[in-house]
Amino acid sequence: MSEGYPTAAQKEALRLICDHGPLEAERLGERLIAARRGSSNPGFAPAVARMAGTLAWRLHAQGFITETAPDTWKTTADGRQLIDCQGAAT
């Protein structure tokens, strides 16, 4: 995160939440893993899944997503505008 501007990974997570939201943190991790090329490193998938929680926390702190239930996220109007996404608003 730089000066409050979302990173490419944060925008990717935001796009997934917008397209599929409301989205649980666990599902966000699964979708992030699916969006990447596979790896022979056995720690790859668990690391990406852990990253989902950090990305969601940062997006929430920036006001781009809101928590609808414990560990379940949806995009805010600001988040949808940032990535020009008309996805799930509810």
Backbone atoms as SQL, in Angstrom:
CREATE TABLE atoms (id INTEGER PRIMARY KEY, chain TEXT, resi INTEGER, resn TEXT, atom TEXT, x REAL, y REAL, z REAL);
INSERT INTO atoms VALUES
  (1, 'A', 1, 'MET', 'N', 0.856, -1.165, 0.000),
  (2, 'A', 1, 'MET', 'CA', 0.000, 0.000, 0.000),
  (3, 'A', 1, 'MET', 'C', 0.896, 1.219, 0.000),
  (4, 'A', 2, 'SER', 'N', 0.632, 2.126, -0.892),
  (5, 'A', 2, 'SER', 'CA', 1.464, 3.300, -1.025),
  (6, 'A', 2, 'SER', 'C', 0.609, 4.551, -0.985),
  (7, 'A', 3, 'GLU', 'N', 0.835, 5.397, 0.009),
  (8, 'A', 3, 'GLU', 'CA', 0.132, 6.672, 0.109),
  (9, 'A', 3, 'GLU', 'C', -1.388, 6.519, 0.002),
  (10, 'A', 4, 'GLY', 'N', -1.924, 5.393, 0.447),
  (11, 'A', 4, 'GLY', 'CA', -3.361, 5.183, 0.404),
  (12, 'A', 4, 'GLY', 'C', -3.889, 4.700, -0.934),
  (13, 'A', 5, 'TYR', 'N', -3.011, 4.519, -1.907),
  (14, 'A', 5, 'TYR', 'CA', -3.438, 4.016, -3.210),
  (15, 'A', 5, 'TYR', 'C', -3.339, 2.499, -3.210),
  (16, 'A', 6, 'PRO', 'N', -4.363, 1.816, -3.728),
  (17, 'A', 6, 'PRO', 'CA', -4.325, 0.352, -3.737),
  (18, 'A', 6, 'PRO', 'C', -3.247, -0.199, -4.677),
  (19, 'A', 7, 'THR', 'N', -2.654, -1.297, -4.260),
  (20, 'A', 7, 'THR', 'CA', -1.670, -2.004, -5.078),
  (21, 'A', 7, 'THR', 'C', -2.399, -2.843, -6.128),
  (22, 'A', 8, 'ALA', 'N', -1.651, -3.408, -7.042),
  (23, 'A', 8, 'ALA', 'CA', -2.242, -4.286, -8.059),
  (24, 'A', 8, 'ALA', 'C', -2.940, -5.483, -7.404),
  (25, 'A', 9, 'ALA', 'N', -2.336, -6.042, -6.363),
  (26, 'A', 9, 'ALA', 'CA', -2.954, -7.179, -5.669),
  (27, 'A', 9, 'ALA', 'C', -4.251, -6.753, -4.984),
  (28, 'A', 10, 'GLN', 'N', -4.270, -5.566, -4.414),
  (29, 'A', 10, 'GLN', 'CA', -5.494, -5.077, -3.781),
  (30, 'A', 10, 'GLN', 'C', -6.584, -4.855, -4.822),
  (31, 'A', 11, 'LYS', 'N', -6.219, -4.315, -5.966),
  (32, 'A', 11, 'LYS', 'CA', -7.207, -4.104, -7.031),
  (33, 'A', 11, 'LYS', 'C', -7.739, -5.442, -7.540),
  (34, 'A', 12, 'GLU', 'N', -6.865, -6.438, -7.616),
  (35, 'A', 12, 'GLU', 'CA', -7.307, -7.769, -8.035),
  (36, 'A', 12, 'GLU', 'C', -8.322, -8.323, -7.043),
  (37, 'A', 13, 'ALA', 'N', -8.029, -8.203, -5.763),
  (38, 'A', 13, 'ALA', 'CA', -8.959, -8.673, -4.737),
  (39, 'A', 13, 'ALA', 'C', -10.259, -7.883, -4.795),
  (40, 'A', 14, 'LEU', 'N', -10.165, -6.591, -4.982),
  (41, 'A', 14, 'LEU', 'CA', -11.355, -5.744, -5.079),
  (42, 'A', 14, 'LEU', 'C', -12.205, -6.167, -6.266),
  (43, 'A', 15, 'ARG', 'N', -11.570, -6.447, -7.380),
  (44, 'A', 15, 'ARG', 'CA', -12.300, -6.898, -8.573),
  (45, 'A', 15, 'ARG', 'C', -13.024, -8.215, -8.290),
  (46, 'A', 16, 'LEU', 'N', -12.358, -9.142, -7.619),
  (47, 'A', 16, 'LEU', 'CA', -12.991, -10.425, -7.290),
  (48, 'A', 16, 'LEU', 'C', -14.182, -10.224, -6.363),
  (49, 'A', 17, 'ILE', 'N', -14.036, -9.359, -5.371),
  (50, 'A', 17, 'ILE', 'CA', -15.141, -9.086, -4.448),
  (51, 'A', 17, 'ILE', 'C', -16.286, -8.426, -5.203),
  (52, 'A', 18, 'CYS', 'N', -15.970, -7.487, -6.081),
  (53, 'A', 18, 'CYS', 'CA', -17.005, -6.806, -6.849),
  (54, 'A', 18, 'CYS', 'C', -17.743, -7.780, -7.762),
  (55, 'A', 19, 'ASP', 'N', -17.005, -8.621, -8.446),
  (56, 'A', 19, 'ASP', 'CA', -17.610, -9.555, -9.402),
  (57, 'A', 19, 'ASP', 'C', -18.391, -10.680, -8.726),
  (58, 'A', 20, 'HIS', 'N', -17.993, -11.074, -7.518),
  (59, 'A', 20, 'HIS', 'CA', -18.587, -12.255, -6.873),
  (60, 'A', 20, 'HIS', 'C', -19.218, -11.959, -5.517),
  (61, 'A', 21, 'GLY', 'N', -19.175, -10.715, -5.068),
  (62, 'A', 21, 'GLY', 'CA', -19.566, -10.365, -3.711),
  (63, 'A', 21, 'GLY', 'C', -21.031, -10.551, -3.407),
  (64, 'A', 22, 'PRO', 'N', -21.381, -10.490, -2.137),
  (65, 'A', 22, 'PRO', 'CA', -20.481, -10.518, -0.991),
  (66, 'A', 22, 'PRO', 'C', -19.660, -11.807, -0.978),
  (67, 'A', 23, 'LEU', 'N', -18.433, -11.661, -0.568),
  (68, 'A', 23, 'LEU', 'CA', -17.483, -12.767, -0.666),
  (69, 'A', 23, 'LEU', 'C', -16.801, -12.985, 0.678),
  (70, 'A', 24, 'GLU', 'N', -16.830, -14.232, 1.142),
  (71, 'A', 24, 'GLU', 'CA', -16.140, -14.578, 2.387),
  (72, 'A', 24, 'GLU', 'C', -14.639, -14.566, 2.151),
  (73, 'A', 25, 'ALA', 'N', -13.889, -14.270, 3.204),
  (74, 'A', 25, 'ALA', 'CA', -12.436, -14.208, 3.100),
  (75, 'A', 25, 'ALA', 'C', -11.864, -15.523, 2.571),
  (76, 'A', 26, 'GLU', 'N', -12.398, -16.639, 3.015),
  (77, 'A', 26, 'GLU', 'CA', -11.906, -17.942, 2.546),
  (78, 'A', 26, 'GLU', 'C', -12.129, -18.099, 1.043),
  (79, 'A', 27, 'ARG', 'N', -13.294, -17.697, 0.568),
  (80, 'A', 27, 'ARG', 'CA', -13.595, -17.769, -0.870),
  (81, 'A', 27, 'ARG', 'C', -12.710, -16.809, -1.658),
  (82, 'A', 28, 'LEU', 'N', -12.430, -15.641, -1.085),
  (83, 'A', 28, 'LEU', 'CA', -11.530, -14.695, -1.734),
  (84, 'A', 28, 'LEU', 'C', -10.166, -15.346, -1.932),
  (85, 'A', 29, 'GLY', 'N', -9.674, -16.015, -0.902),
  (86, 'A', 29, 'GLY', 'CA', -8.399, -16.720, -1.013),
  (87, 'A', 29, 'GLY', 'C', -8.434, -17.768, -2.105),
  (88, 'A', 30, 'GLU', 'N', -9.517, -18.534, -2.188),
  (89, 'A', 30, 'GLU', 'CA', -9.644, -19.567, -3.218),
  (90, 'A', 30, 'GLU', 'C', -9.642, -18.947, -4.610),
  (91, 'A', 31, 'ARG', 'N', -10.327, -17.831, -4.763),
  (92, 'A', 31, 'ARG', 'CA', -10.393, -17.177, -6.073),
  (93, 'A', 31, 'ARG', 'C', -9.051, -16.563, -6.456),
  (94, 'A', 32, 'LEU', 'N', -8.319, -16.037, -5.472),
  (95, 'A', 32, 'LEU', 'CA', -6.979, -15.507, -5.749),
  (96, 'A', 32, 'LEU', 'C', -6.043, -16.618, -6.204),
  (97, 'A', 33, 'ILE', 'N', -6.138, -17.776, -5.563),
  (98, 'A', 33, 'ILE', 'CA', -5.312, -18.924, -5.955),
  (99, 'A', 33, 'ILE', 'C', -5.662, -19.350, -7.372),
  (100, 'A', 34, 'ALA', 'N', -6.958, -19.439, -7.673),
  (101, 'A', 34, 'ALA', 'CA', -7.402, -19.871, -8.997),
  (102, 'A', 34, 'ALA', 'C', -6.973, -18.896, -10.093),
  (103, 'A', 35, 'ALA', 'N', -6.829, -17.628, -9.747),
  (104, 'A', 35, 'ALA', 'CA', -6.469, -16.611, -10.740),
  (105, 'A', 35, 'ALA', 'C', -4.979, -16.625, -11.089),
  (106, 'A', 36, 'ARG', 'N', -4.199, -17.372, -10.335),
  (107, 'A', 36, 'ARG', 'CA', -2.750, -17.409, -10.567),
  (108, 'A', 36, 'ARG', 'C', -2.324, -18.729, -11.193),
  (109, 'A', 37, 'ARG', 'N', -1.181, -18.663, -11.852),
  (110, 'A', 37, 'ARG', 'CA', -0.615, -19.900, -12.390),
  (111, 'A', 37, 'ARG', 'C', -0.220, -20.794, -11.230),
  (112, 'A', 38, 'GLY', 'N', -0.308, -22.067, -11.447),
  (113, 'A', 38, 'GLY', 'CA', 0.069, -23.025, -10.423),
  (114, 'A', 38, 'GLY', 'C', 1.542, -22.937, -10.074),
  (115, 'A', 39, 'SER', 'N', 1.887, -23.516, -8.963),
  (116, 'A', 39, 'SER', 'CA', 3.280, -23.519, -8.525),
  (117, 'A', 39, 'SER', 'C', 3.599, -24.882, -7.932),
  (118, 'A', 40, 'SER', 'N', 4.834, -25.306, -8.099),
  (119, 'A', 40, 'SER', 'CA', 5.261, -26.569, -7.503),
  (120, 'A', 40, 'SER', 'C', 5.630, -26.387, -6.031),
  (121, 'A', 41, 'ASN', 'N', 5.698, -25.141, -5.583),
  (122, 'A', 41, 'ASN', 'CA', 6.010, -24.846, -4.187),
  (123, 'A', 41, 'ASN', 'C', 4.795, -25.194, -3.320),
  (124, 'A', 42, 'PRO', 'N', 4.950, -26.123, -2.359),
  (125, 'A', 42, 'PRO', 'CA', 3.792, -26.522, -1.547),
  (126, 'A', 42, 'PRO', 'C', 3.261, -25.402, -0.655),
  (127, 'A', 43, 'GLY', 'N', 4.038, -24.358, -0.441),
  (128, 'A', 43, 'GLY', 'CA', 3.579, -23.256, 0.395),
  (129, 'A', 43, 'GLY', 'C', 2.864, -22.153, -0.371),
  (130, 'A', 44, 'PHE', 'N', 2.800, -22.303, -1.709),
  (131, 'A', 44, 'PHE', 'CA', 2.227, -21.260, -2.549),
  (132, 'A', 44, 'PHE', 'C', 0.760, -20.991, -2.228),
  (133, 'A', 45, 'ALA', 'N', -0.071, -21.997, -2.332),
  (134, 'A', 45, 'ALA', 'CA', -1.514, -21.810, -2.121),
  (135, 'A', 45, 'ALA', 'C', -1.825, -21.313, -0.703),
  (136, 'A', 46, 'PRO', 'N', -1.226, -21.895, 0.342),
  (137, 'A', 46, 'PRO', 'CA', -1.500, -21.371, 1.678),
  (138, 'A', 46, 'PRO', 'C', -1.070, -19.912, 1.849),
  (139, 'A', 47, 'ALA', 'N', 0.027, -19.523, 1.220),
  (140, 'A', 47, 'ALA', 'CA', 0.492, -18.138, 1.330),
  (141, 'A', 47, 'ALA', 'C', -0.480, -17.185, 0.645),
  (142, 'A', 48, 'VAL', 'N', -0.958, -17.559, -0.516),
  (143, 'A', 48, 'VAL', 'CA', -1.924, -16.716, -1.228),
  (144, 'A', 48, 'VAL', 'C', -3.223, -16.627, -0.426),
  (145, 'A', 49, 'ALA', 'N', -3.667, -17.735, 0.136),
  (146, 'A', 49, 'ALA', 'CA', -4.885, -17.732, 0.941),
  (147, 'A', 49, 'ALA', 'C', -4.743, -16.809, 2.158),
  (148, 'A', 50, 'ARG', 'N', -3.577, -16.826, 2.803),
  (149, 'A', 50, 'ARG', 'CA', -3.341, -15.937, 3.947),
  (150, 'A', 50, 'ARG', 'C', -3.335, -14.479, 3.503),
  (151, 'A', 51, 'MET', 'N', -2.804, -14.243, 2.327),
  (152, 'A', 51, 'MET', 'CA', -2.730, -12.889, 1.797),
  (153, 'A', 51, 'MET', 'C', -4.125, -12.281, 1.636),
  (154, 'A', 52, 'ALA', 'N', -5.132, -13.094, 1.386),
  (155, 'A', 52, 'ALA', 'CA', -6.491, -12.601, 1.171),
  (156, 'A', 52, 'ALA', 'C', -6.981, -11.801, 2.375),
  (157, 'A', 53, 'GLY', 'N', -6.710, -12.278, 3.564),
  (158, 'A', 53, 'GLY', 'CA', -7.132, -11.558, 4.756),
  (159, 'A', 53, 'GLY', 'C', -6.471, -10.203, 4.879),
  (160, 'A', 54, 'THR', 'N', -5.188, -10.134, 4.565),
  (161, 'A', 54, 'THR', 'CA', -4.458, -8.869, 4.621),
  (162, 'A', 54, 'THR', 'C', -4.982, -7.898, 3.571),
  (163, 'A', 55, 'LEU', 'N', -5.219, -8.400, 2.367),
  (164, 'A', 55, 'LEU', 'CA', -5.759, -7.544, 1.314),
  (165, 'A', 55, 'LEU', 'C', -7.121, -6.993, 1.710),
  (166, 'A', 56, 'ALA', 'N', -7.975, -7.858, 2.259),
  (167, 'A', 56, 'ALA', 'CA', -9.304, -7.405, 2.674),
  (168, 'A', 56, 'ALA', 'C', -9.202, -6.354, 3.780),
  (169, 'A', 57, 'TRP', 'N', -8.322, -6.582, 4.741),
  (170, 'A', 57, 'TRP', 'CA', -8.160, -5.617, 5.830),
  (171, 'A', 57, 'TRP', 'C', -7.751, -4.255, 5.285),
  (172, 'A', 58, 'ARG', 'N', -6.806, -4.236, 4.364),
  (173, 'A', 58, 'ARG', 'CA', -6.336, -2.963, 3.795),
  (174, 'A', 58, 'ARG', 'C', -7.425, -2.283, 2.974),
  (175, 'A', 59, 'LEU', 'N', -8.142, -3.059, 2.171),
  (176, 'A', 59, 'LEU', 'CA', -9.229, -2.484, 1.379),
  (177, 'A', 59, 'LEU', 'C', -10.317, -1.917, 2.277),
  (178, 'A', 60, 'HIS', 'N', -10.577, -2.598, 3.376),
  (179, 'A', 60, 'HIS', 'CA', -11.571, -2.109, 4.341),
  (180, 'A', 60, 'HIS', 'C', -11.090, -0.808, 4.976),
  (181, 'A', 61, 'ALA', 'N', -9.827, -0.759, 5.356),
  (182, 'A', 61, 'ALA', 'CA', -9.268, 0.451, 5.973),
  (183, 'A', 61, 'ALA', 'C', -9.300, 1.636, 5.015),
  (184, 'A', 62, 'GLN', 'N', -9.205, 1.369, 3.729),
  (185, 'A', 62, 'GLN', 'CA', -9.234, 2.424, 2.719),
  (186, 'A', 62, 'GLN', 'C', -10.657, 2.803, 2.316),
  (187, 'A', 63, 'GLY', 'N', -11.642, 2.059, 2.811),
  (188, 'A', 63, 'GLY', 'CA', -13.032, 2.367, 2.505),
  (189, 'A', 63, 'GLY', 'C', -13.534, 1.802, 1.187),
  (190, 'A', 64, 'PHE', 'N', -12.817, 0.828, 0.612),
  (191, 'A', 64, 'PHE', 'CA', -13.214, 0.258, -0.668),
  (192, 'A', 64, 'PHE', 'C', -14.113, -0.968, -0.530),
  (193, 'A', 65, 'ILE', 'N', -14.119, -1.603, 0.634),
  (194, 'A', 65, 'ILE', 'CA', -15.034, -2.711, 0.919),
  (195, 'A', 65, 'ILE', 'C', -15.598, -2.511, 2.319),
  (196, 'A', 66, 'THR', 'N', -16.685, -3.187, 2.574),
  (197, 'A', 66, 'THR', 'CA', -17.294, -3.161, 3.895),
  (198, 'A', 66, 'THR', 'C', -17.632, -4.584, 4.311),
  (199, 'A', 67, 'GLU', 'N', -17.610, -4.827, 5.599),
  (200, 'A', 67, 'GLU', 'CA', -17.886, -6.165, 6.126),
  (201, 'A', 67, 'GLU', 'C', -19.391, -6.313, 6.304),
  (202, 'A', 68, 'THR', 'N', -19.972, -7.326, 5.674),
  (203, 'A', 68, 'THR', 'CA', -21.409, -7.553, 5.771),
  (204, 'A', 68, 'THR', 'C', -21.749, -8.569, 6.857),
  (205, 'A', 69, 'ALA', 'N', -20.818, -9.407, 7.196),
  (206, 'A', 69, 'ALA', 'CA', -20.908, -10.420, 8.244),
  (207, 'A', 69, 'ALA', 'C', -19.462, -10.723, 8.603),
  (208, 'A', 70, 'PRO', 'N', -19.225, -11.440, 9.686),
  (209, 'A', 70, 'PRO', 'CA', -17.829, -11.744, 10.015),
  (210, 'A', 70, 'PRO', 'C', -17.081, -12.368, 8.839),
  (211, 'A', 71, 'ASP', 'N', -15.986, -11.709, 8.430),
  (212, 'A', 71, 'ASP', 'CA', -15.124, -12.179, 7.331),
  (213, 'A', 71, 'ASP', 'C', -15.847, -12.307, 5.992),
  (214, 'A', 72, 'THR', 'N', -16.874, -11.517, 5.784),
  (215, 'A', 72, 'THR', 'CA', -17.585, -11.488, 4.508),
  (216, 'A', 72, 'THR', 'C', -17.613, -10.050, 4.026),
  (217, 'A', 73, 'TRP', 'N', -17.193, -9.857, 2.780),
  (218, 'A', 73, 'TRP', 'CA', -16.966, -8.507, 2.269),
  (219, 'A', 73, 'TRP', 'C', -17.774, -8.203, 1.027),
  (220, 'A', 74, 'LYS', 'N', -18.144, -6.918, 0.873),
  (221, 'A', 74, 'LYS', 'CA', -18.728, -6.427, -0.366),
  (222, 'A', 74, 'LYS', 'C', -18.083, -5.086, -0.681),
  (223, 'A', 75, 'THR', 'N', -18.138, -4.693, -1.927),
  (224, 'A', 75, 'THR', 'CA', -17.527, -3.439, -2.332),
  (225, 'A', 75, 'THR', 'C', -18.414, -2.265, -1.943),
  (226, 'A', 76, 'THR', 'N', -17.773, -1.148, -1.696),
  (227, 'A', 76, 'THR', 'CA', -18.490, 0.107, -1.478),
  (228, 'A', 76, 'THR', 'C', -18.593, 0.825, -2.822),
  (229, 'A', 77, 'ALA', 'N', -19.356, 1.903, -2.849),
  (230, 'A', 77, 'ALA', 'CA', -19.456, 2.702, -4.076),
  (231, 'A', 77, 'ALA', 'C', -18.074, 3.203, -4.495),
  (232, 'A', 78, 'ASP', 'N', -17.248, 3.615, -3.525),
  (233, 'A', 78, 'ASP', 'CA', -15.890, 4.071, -3.841),
  (234, 'A', 78, 'ASP', 'C', -15.050, 2.949, -4.437),
  (235, 'A', 79, 'GLY', 'N', -15.191, 1.741, -3.896),
  (236, 'A', 79, 'GLY', 'CA', -14.451, 0.598, -4.416),
  (237, 'A', 79, 'GLY', 'C', -14.864, 0.258, -5.834),
  (238, 'A', 80, 'ARG', 'N', -16.175, 0.258, -6.091),
  (239, 'A', 80, 'ARG', 'CA', -16.652, -0.037, -7.441),
  (240, 'A', 80, 'ARG', 'C', -16.198, 1.039, -8.427),
  (241, 'A', 81, 'GLN', 'N', -16.212, 2.286, -7.994),
  (242, 'A', 81, 'GLN', 'CA', -15.778, 3.372, -8.862),
  (243, 'A', 81, 'GLN', 'C', -14.289, 3.254, -9.180),
  (244, 'A', 82, 'LEU', 'N', -13.491, 2.881, -8.182),
  (245, 'A', 82, 'LEU', 'CA', -12.049, 2.762, -8.371),
  (246, 'A', 82, 'LEU', 'C', -11.685, 1.826, -9.517),
  (247, 'A', 83, 'ILE', 'N', -12.395, 0.707, -9.607),
  (248, 'A', 83, 'ILE', 'CA', -12.062, -0.281, -10.633),
  (249, 'A', 83, 'ILE', 'C', -13.106, -0.333, -11.743),
  (250, 'A', 84, 'ASP', 'N', -14.026, 0.641, -11.740),
  (251, 'A', 84, 'ASP', 'CA', -15.068, 0.730, -12.747),
  (252, 'A', 84, 'ASP', 'C', -15.825, -0.595, -12.853),
  (253, 'A', 85, 'CYS', 'N', -16.363, -1.023, -11.730),
  (254, 'A', 85, 'CYS', 'CA', -17.067, -2.298, -11.646),
  (255, 'A', 85, 'CYS', 'C', -18.528, -2.058, -11.290),
  (256, 'A', 86, 'GLN', 'N', -19.406, -2.629, -12.040),
  (257, 'A', 86, 'GLN', 'CA', -20.845, -2.502, -11.773),
  (258, 'A', 86, 'GLN', 'C', -21.351, -3.704, -10.978),
  (259, 'A', 87, 'GLY', 'N', -20.457, -4.559, -10.505),
  (260, 'A', 87, 'GLY', 'CA', -20.808, -5.840, -9.872),
  (261, 'A', 87, 'GLY', 'C', -21.735, -5.737, -8.686),
  (262, 'A', 88, 'ALA', 'N', -21.749, -6.784, -7.911),
  (263, 'A', 88, 'ALA', 'CA', -22.659, -6.940, -6.784),
  (264, 'A', 88, 'ALA', 'C', -22.483, -5.826, -5.762),
  (265, 'A', 89, 'ALA', 'N', -23.521, -5.048, -5.563),
  (266, 'A', 89, 'ALA', 'CA', -23.490, -3.960, -4.599),
  (267, 'A', 89, 'ALA', 'C', -24.151, -4.351, -3.301),
  (268, 'A', 90, 'THR', 'N', -24.826, -5.468, -3.294),
  (269, 'A', 90, 'THR', 'CA', -25.541, -5.861, -2.081),
  (270, 'A', 90, 'THR', 'C', -24.841, -6.972, -1.378);
